[in-house]
C-alpha cells in the first residue's frame, strides 16, 4: 500500500502483526499502578471499542499485557510502518488543503527527531501527548483525508469524535485536552483518566499539533537569558548559566545559551536523550564526571568561551559541588518537567536513571518521598548560591510550587509568595507580554528550505521597517527579534518541519502574515501555517507562569484563555484547541491555541487580520485591567490604530487612601 492508501485506510480491517518493542527508541517510563481490577477491565473495554468484535479476543489479552507492563494501552501493534515526519503538503491525500496542513503538523509532532517518546505518541514534557493510542491516530488521519471545507472534526483528548457539518468559515478541527471537572483535576486523577483512555495531557502545543521542536523554546529562552543578564547588568560573555533538563522543550536551553553568548551547564539524568541532543547539535559537550565538570567550567569562564555542557547526572550535584568550589553562577533556573513530578518529570538523587524508573513504577510512595527530599536539597543549594549573588528565577515548570509542597525553604517572609520570581514576573511579563510581544510561529508546508529562507527574509524586512518608527518602549524587543531572525539560518534551528518562530506584537504578526499571504498569491512560496506557543500574551491563564505578573487577584481565573479560543474560532482560525494542563501541571493552568493556514486568498487576508488582532489584544486588555503599565500603554496604542476597539481602562488609586 502507498502512504496515501495507508492514511485513507484508517484502522485496518486485518490486524497487522505485533511489533517488537524497540529498545533504541526513547520510551515513556512505566506509569504507576492506579486502576482497580474493575477499572482495568473498563480500560480494556474502552480500548476494544475501536475494533471489530472479531479482533477482541486477540486484542483483549494484548491490551491487558500493555496495561500491566506500561501502565497504559498504546496499541503498539497499530503503529504505522511508514516513516513519521512532516511531508510536503502535496503528498497528503484529501479534499481539503486545510486538512492536509493539519495532517502535516500532526506528523511533525510525532517525528522521531521531534517527539520525546514517539512510540507512546508523546511529544514533550514527559506526558504531552498528541493522541492516547495509535488507533486514535489512524482514525484521525483517515477523517482528515476525507474532510471537506464544510466539515469540522471534533477531538476529545486525542479521540476523534467525528466529522460534523459546518461551513467554510468554521475551524476545520476543534481540539480539547484534559477538560475534566475542576474537582477531579489532581495528578492522580490524570493518571486514572489517562489509564482508562478517556482523557489526556495535551501539554501546550503537543495535543494541538503546533510543536516545532526545540526551536520554539530556544527563542523564548534566548530572550529570557539575554534579558536576565541585562537585569543583573552583565553581558553574557564569560558568565555562567546553570539549569537542568534536556528532554523535549528544555533541550533548547543549551542552544539558547550559545546564541546569547554565555557558558551553559545543563544537567540531565537520561543518557539516551542527552546523547540525542548532542547528536542534534543542541549541546557542545557531554561530561559524566562532576570532578571533570568543575575544571572544564572554570576554564570556559576564564577563556570567555561560548559553550554548552551537558552534565549527565543530577542537577543537585552541580549546585552543591559548585557551592563547595565557590564557582559563581550568574543565572540559575530549572526546566525539568516538574508539572509531572511523580511520573518521570524529576528524578531523585542517589539512584541511577533505571533504578529511579523501577522505583517510580513499583513503589510510587517511596519515589515521591525521594523526589521531595531531593527538591529540599535542590532548593537549599540554590539558596546558598543566591546568598552569594546568583540571580535565580523559576522557569514556570512548577519548580518552586513543588519545592514548597515538599517543605523546601523557598517561601518569602510573608509566607505567601515565593522568595524567587517567576521569569514571567521579572522578565517576560513586563518586558514582552504586557506590550503584546509573544511567540508567533510559522511552518512552510512545501517542506522546502528555500521557502523558509524567503519567509525569514520577509519577516526580517518587515521588522526592520517597523523598528524605524516603533516607540522607545518596544525598541529593545524589536532589535532582539531582528537579530534573532537574521541569525536563524546560521544557528540551524530547524528540527522536523521547515518552521520559524519570533516574538512579535499584533501589528508585527499581522504585517508579516499578510506579506506571507501575498507571496503565496504570487507563487513565490507554498502555503504557510501560522500558529504560536500557548505560552503567549493571551492564550494561557497560568498563575505561576504566563499570568504570574497579574496582581489584581485574578491570576487564578481562566476567562482570558477561554475567550481567546472562542474568539479565534469565529474570527477565522483553521483549528483551535483548549487544554487543562501544560508546562506547570494538570489542574494548574488553562491553555488556548490555534493554527491558521495561509493559501494566498483574499479570504485568508481578511481572516488573519481579524484573528491575530484579537488573539493578542484580548490578553493585553486583561493585563491592562490588572493595572500593568506596559499593557495600558499597549492597549491605548491599539485603540488609536483600530477605532472599533474600545477597552475599559483602569483608574489608578492613590495608595495613601488605603492606609486605614
N, C-alpha and C positions, 0 to 999 in steps of 0.2 A: 504493500500500500504506500502511496505517496504521502508526504507530510500533510497536504491538503485533505486527502481522504481520511487520514487518521483523525484530524481535527473534526471533520464532519461526522465521523462515526460516533463520537461521544463514548459512552460506556459500552464496551464491546459485548456483543451477544454471546460470543465464545470467549471464555476466560483465558487470558494469556497465562503462560507458565509462571510459577512463582519465581521471583528474582532473588539472587543471592544478596546478602547484606554486605555491602561494600565497605570494608574497613578503612580504605584510604580516603573516604569522604568524612568531612567534619559533621558528626551526628549530634542531635539534641541528646542531653542526658536523659536517663530514665526518670519519668515523673513519679512522684511518691504515690503510695497506695492511698486512695481517697474514697473509693467506692465500696459499698457493701456488696455482699453476694448478689442480692436482688438488683442493685444498681448496675452491676457488671452485666447481668442479663439484659437490662434495659439498654445499655451502651451497645451491646452486640445487636440487639433487635433494631436499634436506631440505625446502625451501620448497614444492616442487611436490606433495609427498605430501598436502597439504591439499585438492588439487583433482582432479576427474575427469580422466582421461587425455586427454579431448578438448580440454582447455584448455592442455595442457602446451606445445604448440608456440608459442602466443602468449605465454604467461607466462614460459617459459624465457628468451626474449630480454629481456623486460621486467625480470625479476628480475636478469639479468646486468647490465643497464644500471643498475639501482638499486645493486647491489653496487659497481659501478665508480664511480658518481657520489657515493654517500653512504657507502660502506663497510659498509652494512647492507641487508638486504632488509626493507623496511617494508610492502610491498604496498599502496602508496598508493591504488591503484585501488579497493580494498575499503573505504576509509574511508566510514562511513555519511553519507547526505545529511541526516539529521535533526540538530537542534541537540544538542550534547553538554552535559548538565547533570543535576543530581540532581532528577529529577521527584518529585512526591509518590508515595508507595509504591503508592497505589491505581491509578496509571497503568501499572504494570508487569504484564505477563502472567505467569501462573504458577499452580502448585498449592500452593506453599509461601510463606507470608508471610516466613519467614526468608530464603528465596532472593531474594524481591523486594527485601528490605532490602539484600542484598549487591549486587544489580544497581544499586541507587541509589548505593551507596558507590563502586562501580567508575566509574560515570558522573561522579560528583563529582570523582574523581581526574583525569579527563580533560577536565573543564570548561575552556574556554579561559581563564576568569578565574582558574583554579587551577593548571593544568598549565604547566610551564615550556616544554616543546616538545610541544604537544598532538598534532601530526600524526605525531610519532615515538613517541607513547604514553609519553612521559617526563614525570613529574610534577614532580620537583625534583632538585637536586644534579647536573645535567648528564647523569646516566645512570640515575637512579632510575626504572625502568620498571614499568608495570602489566602490559604484555604486550610481546613482541618484535615482533609484527606484527599487522595488522588481521584476519587470518584467525583468530588465536587469540582476539581479542576477540569476533568474531561467533559463533564456536563456543561460547565460554564462556557468552555471554548466552543462546544457544539452550538449552544444557544447564540453566542456572538456571531458564529458563522452563518446563522440563519436569519438573524435580526434585520429588519428594515429600519429606515429612519422614522417610522411611525410606530415603533415599539420601544418599551423600556424594560430592561432586565432588572429584577429586584433581587438583591443579595442580602441574605440574613446570616451574618457571621460566617462567611465562606460558602454557605449553602445557596445555590441559585433557585430561588422560589419559583421563578419562571418569567416568561416574556408576557408583557401586558400591553394592550393597545394604548397608545398615547398620541404624540404628534411631533412634528419635526423640531419644534422649539423646545421640547421637553428634554431632560437629560436622557441619554441612552442607557445609563446604568445608575442605580441608586444603591449605595452600599451602607450597611450598618454593621458594626462590630462590637460585641460585648455590651449591648444596650440592655442591661439587666435592671430589675427594680433596685433602687438605691440601697435598701437594707440587705441586699444579697450581693454586695459588691466588695467583699473582703477577699484576700488572696486565696483562702481555701474554697471560697465559692467559685472562683475562676477555675481552680484545679478540678472541682467536681463537674461543673458545667462543660468544661472542655473535654474531660474524660468521657462524659456522656455523649459528646458530639453535638451539643446544642448551642454552644457559644464559643467564641474565640477572641483572642487578644490581637487586635489589628495593628498594634503599635501606632506610630504616627503616619507612616507612608507605606508600610508593608501591605496591610489589608486594604489600602486604597489605590494600589497599583502605581504609586508615584515615587518609589525609591529609585535613586540613580547611582547607587553605590556610595562609597565613602566620600565622593566629591561633594555631596550635599552638605555634609557637616565639616568638610575641610574648609569650605569658605567661611561658615559661621565661626569655626574655631580659630581660623586665621584672624578674622575681625576681632574676636574676643581676646586673643593673645596680644595682638597689636595694641588694642585699647587698654588691656591690662597693664602692659608695660608703660603706656602713656600715663595711666593712673598713678603709677609709682615713680613716674618721671625718670624712667630709664629707657635706653634704647635696647632692643633685643640682643644685639651683638655682644657676645661674651657673658651672657647671663643665662640662668638655668630655669627651665620649666619642668616640673615633675608631676606626673599624672599616672593613670593606670587604665587598662582596658584596650584590647586590640580587636575585639570582636565587633562585627557589624559597623555601626556608626563610629565607635571610638577608635577604630583603626585609622581614622583620619587625623588623629591628634599629632602623631609624629610628622606627617606630611605638612600639616599646618604650621608646626614649629619650624620646619625647614623654610617654608615660604616666608614666615615672619622674620627668620634670621637668628634664632637662638639655639641653645643646646637643649635638647629634649630627652628626658628619660621617661619611658612609658613601660610600666610593669604589666606582665600578663602571665597567667598560670597555665594556659592551654598551649602546649607545644605545637599542635597542628596549626592553629590559627596564627600563631606567631610566625611560623615559617611560611605560611601562605602570604601574610602581609609583607614579609621580607622579599619573597619571590615576586610580588606585585610591585615592589619598589616604594612601598609606603613607609618603610623604615630602612635605615642605612646599615645598622649593625645589630647583632644579637649577642648578648652576654649572659651566660648562665650562672656565673660565679660572682657573688657580691664582692669578694676580695679583688676581683678583676675590674668590677664596675667602678669602684671608688677612684683608683688612679686614672682610669680612662676618662672619667668625667672631669677630674681635675686638669688633666692635660688639655681636654677640649676647651675648657673655660680659659685656661692660660693662653691658648693659641687663638681664641675667639673663633673657633670652628662653628660652622653651621652644620650640625649633625643631629640625627635622631638615633637613639639607642634603645632597643627593647631589652628589658631585663626579664629573662624567663624565670619568674618566681613571684613571690607575694609582695605586693606594694608596701606592706607594713615593714618588711625587712629593709626596704630602701629608706623609708622615712626614719626608722630607728638607727640604721647604720650611718646615714648622712648626719644625723644629730651627733652621734659619737665622734665622727670625724670632723665635726664643726664645718661641714661642707654647706655653704649657704645656698638655699633655694630661694630664688627671687619670686617666682609664681608657682603656686601649687593648686591642684584640683584633683578630681577623681571622675572617671567616666565608666566605671563598672556598671553593670545592669542592676543597680540596687532597687529598681522598681520590682525586681523579681528575685529577692534575696534568698529564698528558700529552695529555688529550683534551678540553680546554676548561674545566677546573676552575680554572685560574690562568693569567694572561696575562703575558707579559714586557714590560718597559719598552722604549721605543724603536721600537715597532711600533703601527700602528693596529689596531683590532679585526679588520678584514678582512684585513690583512696577516698577523696572527697566525694566523687560521684557515687561510689559504693555506699558511703555513709548517708548521703542525701536520699538514696532510694530505700535503704534498708533500716535506717534509724533516723528518721527526719527530725525527731525532737532533739537528739544529741547534735545533729548537724546544725540545727537552729541555734543551740546554745553555743556551739563553737564559732559560728558566724558572729554572734553578738559579742562574744569575748574578743574576737579579732577586731570588730568595729571599735570597741573600747580602747584597745591598744592603738589602733589606727589614729583615732582622734587624739589620744594622749601624745603620740609622736608629733602630730601636726601642731598641737598646742605648743610644744617645745620650740618648734621652728618659728611659729608666728611671734613668739616672745623675742625672737632674735631679729625680727623684721620681715619675715616671709609674708607675702600677700596671698592668702588662701581664699578661694571662692568656691561655693557649691555649684557644680555644673548642671544642676537641675535633674540629676539622676537619682534623687531621693537619698543621697549620702547622709546629709545632716538629719533628715527625717528618721531614717532607720537607725542612725547612730544614737539619736535622742531616745528612741524606743528601746535601745539596748542599754541605756543608762550611761552613755558616754558623756564626757564633760564638753558639751557643745552648746549649752544654753547661755544666753545673755543674763546679766544681773537681774533683769526684771522677771526672769523665769518664764517668759512668754516667747520671746524672739530667740533666734539662733545667734551665736556670737560671731558667726561669719555670714557674709551676704551671699545671696544667690547671684550668679553672674548677671542675671536679668536686672536685679535691683541696682547693681553698681555700674553695669556696663551696657548690656544690650537694651534694657528698657529705656533709660533716659537718653542714651546716645542713638538708638536705632528705632525701636518700636514706637515710641511716642511721636516721632517725626514721620512715621509711616514706612520706614525702611525695613524690609524683610526679604526672605529668601525666594525670589522669583526664579523659576527654572523653566527650561525648555528641552525638548527632545526632537531631534531631526529624524523623522520616520523613514527617510530613504536609507538610513544606515551609512550614508556617505560622509567620511571625514571632511571632505571639501564643503559640504553643506554646513557642517558645524563651524568650519572656519569662516564661511561667509556670514553666518549669524553672529559670530564673535565680532567680526569687523563692523557689522551693522550696529550692534549694541554699543561697541566702543565709540563709534562716531556720534551716536545719539547722546551718550553720557557726556562726552566732551563738549558738545553743543550746549547741553543743559547747564553744565558747570559754569559757563561764561556768565550766566545771569542768575545762578542759584543764590539764595540768601546765605549770609555767612553762617547761619545756624546749621546748615546741612552741607557746607563745603567739604568738611573732612570726610563725610560719608561718600560724597561724590568722588573725591580723589582716591580713596581706598578702593572703590569699585572699578574705577578706570585702571588703576594699577593692577588689580586682580584680573580683569578681563584681558588686558594686554599680555599678561604672563600666563594665561590659562593654557595655551597650546604648549609652551615650553615645559610646564610643570607636569604634563602628561597625566591629567586628572581623569581621563575617561576610563571607566571600568564598566563594561556592558554596553548599553546604548550610547549613541552619539548625543551626549547631554551636556548641558551647561547650567550653572547657577550663578547669580549675583544678587546683591541686595539693591533694591530699588524701591522708590515710593510709587504712589499711584500714577503720577504723571510719567515717571520713567517706565513703568511697566506697560502703560497704555501706548506710549510712543514707540517703544521697542517692539511690542506685539504688532502694532499697526504696520511698522516698517517690514516685519517678517511677512505679514499677510500680503503686502504689496509685492514683495519679492517672489512670493509663491504665485501670485497672479501673473507675474511677468515670466514665469517659468525658470527663474534663476535658482530656486531651491524647491525641494519637495515639501510635503505637508509638515507642519510643526505642531507638537503637543505642548501646550502651556500647563504649568502647574506651580506648586510651591510645597515646601515643607509645611506641615501644620504648625510648626514652630515659627509663628509669624505674628504680625500685628493684631489680627482679629480672629484667626482660625481656632485659637486654643484658649480655654479657661483652665489655668493650672496655677493654683495658689502658691506653689513653691518654685515655679519657673516662669512661664510666659507672663503671668499676671501678678508676679510677686512684688512688682513696684506699683501696685494699686493699693492705696492706703485709706480708702473711704469705707472699708468694711465689706466691700462687695467681691473680694477676690475669691471667695468660696462659692460664688454664684456662677452659673453657666449660661446665662441668657445670650451672651455675645456669640459663643460658638454655635449655639442652636440657630440664632438669627442669621449667622454667617452662611450656614449651609442652606437654609431655606431661601435666603436672598439670592445666593448663587444659582439655585435651581431654576428660578423663573427669570433670571437675567441672562441665561444662555450657556451655562456650563454643560459640557458634554457628559461628564459624570460627576457625582458628588458623593461624599462619604461623611459619616459621623461615627465617632468611636468613643467608647468608655475605655480609658487607659491609654498609655503611650508615654514612654520616657520616664515618668515618675511613678507609674504604677496603676494597676487596676483599682478603680474607685477613687483615684486621686486627681483625675483630670478628664475633661471632655474635649475631644479634638474634632474639628471640622475641616474638610479638604475638598479639592476639586481637580478636575482635568478638563482642558479645553482644546479641541482640535481646530487648528487654523488651516483652511483649504483655499485661501485666496479670494473668497467670495465677498460680496458686499455685506451679506448676512453675518459673516464671521467678523467683519469690521465693526458692525453695529453691536454684536454680542460682546466682543472683547472690551469695548469702551464702557458699556453698561455694567458688565460684571466686575471687571477689575477695579473700577472706581468704587463700587460698593464694597468689594472684598477687602479693600484697605481702609476706607473711611468709616466703615462700621466699627472697626477697632479703635481708630483714632478718636471717634466721638465718645466711646466708652471711657477711654483713657483721659480725654478732656474733662468729662463729667466727674472723674475722680480727682480733678484739680491738678493734673500733671501739666506743668508749664509748657513743656515741649509740644504736648498734644494740643493744648489750647492754641498755641501758635500755628500748628499744622492745620487744625480744622478751620480756623479763621481764614487761612490762606486758601483752603479748598473751597470755602463758601464764596470767596472772591472770584474764583475760577468758574464755579458752577452755580449760577443764580437759583437753580431749582433746589439746591441743598440748603436746608435751614435746620441747624442743630442747636439744641438747648445748651447754653453755656452756663457754667457755674459762677455764682457770685462769691468772691473771696470774703472771709470773715476776719475781722480784727480779733486776733487771738487774745488780746487783753480783756475782751468782753467775757471770755470763758474762765477767767481766773476768779472763781467764786470762793 
